[in-house]
Amino acid sequence: MRPLRPAPDPAGAAVRDAALALGFDAVGFAPAAAPALWGERLAAFLAAGYHGSMGWLADTAERRASPTTLWPEARSAIVVAMNYGPERDPLGTLALNDRATLSVYARNRDYHDVLKKQLRVLARFIHQTWGVEVKLFVDTAPVMEKPLAAEAGLGWQGKHTNLVSRAHGSWLFLGVVLTTLDLEPNEPEADHCGRCRACLDACPTAAFPAPYQLDARRCISYLTIEHAGPIPEELRPALGNRIYGCDDCLAVCPWNKFATPTTTPELMGRQDLAAPALADLAALDDAQFRALFQGSPIKRIGRNRFVRNVAIAIGNSGDASLRPSAARLAADPDPVVAEAGSWAVARLDQAGGNATMS
């Protein structure tokens, strides 16, 4: 009699089928207990000051080091991914001086809401089927989703520190369900970056001190989203017309040759946010800002921080017709907005804006 093969994990298969049926594009399993290396890397990142003003990273460092520190009873991590691949080249709007470039992920509904809705259904299925405890997370708790996703076999953390998938490239949102259910873990994904450094060379502000290291203080996503004060003047020209986030290091990854546009309607880019006019965005008051970005992740940063970014894009445009917009922002009641507006006026004047005004 031939020896029997080990039976596949029936619980894992059921969870995977349920996740894929809910619209997730990939799912994997990892032990809830993280390797000590994760905490060591986080500690080095914080010690170098690379987190900038994101004090919450330091405050939660101990809990963030491993899911079992956050929840000691957890046995398995279920990591799901949803593709948000863009339909068009996300860097195609960078050359449009009078228009704005928004990060792909922010061009429609807030991914937190989209993923959480489906994760709740998955978590309920797991709880009701096996009677186990579950907790779900989408980028709003001290859980390091990217290392977990790599451990669960969904991809690897590239030299830009983001997850890269051989099937989906760089365009994946991640969600995590921790559970007391024992699931057979997947094999971690190997690193397939090789000698490529396209992401490092593409960064407009040189935010990567070395491969696999990010200095958030120089990252355009940090500067335009997380950073509340004035953006350092020496970095402003490199922002170009990027007013919310930056996709450069993601977009140039060669593994995107396998990426496909998202089929999730809530994640497809809105036409009015594909390349909005800087003059229109500069004119937004608080109520108009909230109405335009209702349900969008952009709403989180508030009108003042947003138009601060718009002012810098106007200053970088070299477009004389935008000087009145810059002047209005220079008179804004918010001092950070007013400073950015004044900087924009000066930049346009230096570029010969006044001489070409009618």
Secondary structure, DSSP 8 states (H G I E B T S, - for coil): ---------HHHHHHHHHHHHTT-SEEEEEESS--HHHHHHHHHHHHTTTTTT-HHHHHTHHHHT-HHHH-TT--EEEEEEEE---SS-TTTTTT-TTB-EE-GGGSSS-HHHHHHHHHHHHHHHHHHHH---EEEESSSSS--HHHHHHHTTS-EE-TTSSEEBTTTBT-EEEEEEEESS------------TT--HHHHH-TT---SBTTB--GGG-HHIIIII--S---GGGHHHHTTEEE---HHHHT-GGGGG------GGGS--GGGSS-BHHHHHT--HHHHHHHTTTSGGGGGHHHHHHHHHHHHHHHH--GGGHHHHHHHHT-SSHHHHHHHHHHHHHHHHTTHHHH--
